[in-house]
């Protein structure tokens, strides 16, 4: 019985496509053809593959160029995405068709590392979540550049306030950008509860009295970009909340894990799905994320247990959640951190990564089995539990979720 498999070497403008029957014996006979990468070319490619009675299509994850090819063939064939590194060829002579044939042979021999590609709806969630993360990173870069600009202008505001982008600092910097030259008036714009005194603020802002107007123009542009960044980040956050509104229950259950919260829960579900159905076990999820110990054994000796590479977005979420979870008193995560770290501060990173691995497995259990988080690490302060529940409830309502609070039975 024939079973036709096609492999595609993806490029920006062309696609090198080969197809062959996995059931044939002896030397494999390939059918080769090149296609363009535009929408009309993809329709021709789909018709050609259908004519050949192809069942499976495998392609390399070449930058972002594989995405339109995947979308053009999705729903018509069984698609697989192979990591390009697992199809790396030897140095020397190279051609597109030779790469596609090597991809076919390695897929047939089960030697490729295949990537997890979620459904179209979840891919949109990922785009929203990851774009917001890029805006957050841009904000950090802009803040660093703003501080460098202020140092060049002779304004030492970052030395007397804890948050350069806080309400008081932003108000004073807006005053500088708008042309205010009196340090005393700028200092009066600060909040009365600011730790810095008026004298300290005046001294930090002394240079504004003789500031070149061209510096004020550049400062205004920095502040405008920061405002735009903050507005767009908030809009993306609200759009992601709307997209995940049908999955409010898993968002709420994951948010209950110490260290997570609503925002981290939404980002996690955007990466792994509301039921984590693509991962058969917690170990599979931890391996895909790259948060588990590595394995590099030769002659029964391990040369390294460094964690493998994995999903960068989930690794970041789990790292942040672990650093927050170990500060929650009476939790199993705090106990695990203290047990691994002991009295050696050098083991902080190892302990945090172990907690991140633990949180990853808990997330899989909550999503895959549909259960709620239950703390078994000690008796928590009832007042702290109530404050956390109130905060989570407020966050969920702000994002548009309709949550009914019910008191748990003793």
HELIX and SHEET records of a PDB file:
HELIX    1   1 UNK A   39  UNK A   51  1                                  13    
HELIX    2   2 UNK A   66  UNK A   73  1                                   8    
HELIX    3   3 UNK A   84  UNK A   87  5                                   4    
HELIX    4   4 UNK A   96  UNK A  108  1                                  13    
HELIX    5   5 UNK A  120  UNK A  153  1                                  34    
HELIX    6   6 UNK A  157  UNK A  159  5                                   3    
HELIX    7   7 UNK A  167  UNK A  177  1                                  11    
HELIX    8   8 UNK A  183  UNK A  188  1                                   6    
HELIX    9   9 UNK A  198  UNK A  204  1                                   7    
HELIX   10  10 UNK A  206  UNK A  210  5                                   5    
HELIX   11  11 UNK A  213  UNK A  243  1                                  31    
HELIX   12  12 UNK A  245  UNK A  247  5                                   3    
HELIX   13  13 UNK A  248  UNK A  255  1                                   8    
HELIX   14  14 UNK A  261  UNK A  272  1                                  12    
HELIX   15  15 UNK A  282  UNK A  289  1                                   8    
HELIX   16  16 UNK A  312  UNK A  325  1                                  14    
HELIX   17  17 UNK A  332  UNK A  341  1                                  10    
HELIX   18  18 UNK A  345  UNK A  347  5                                   3    
HELIX   19  19 UNK A  348  UNK A  369  1                                  22    
HELIX   20  20 UNK A  382  UNK A  398  1                                  17    
SHEET    1   A 6 UNK A  31  UNK A  36  0                                        
SHEET    2   A 6 UNK A  14  UNK A  21 -1                                        
SHEET    3   A 6 UNK A   4  UNK A  10 -1                                        
SHEET    4   A 6 UNK A  54  UNK A  60  1                                        
SHEET    5   A 6 UNK A  78  UNK A  82  1                                        
SHEET    6   A 6 UNK A 114  UNK A 115 -1                                        
SHEET    1   B 2 UNK A 296  UNK A 298  0                                        
SHEET    2   B 2 UNK A 301  UNK A 304 -1                                        
END                                                                             
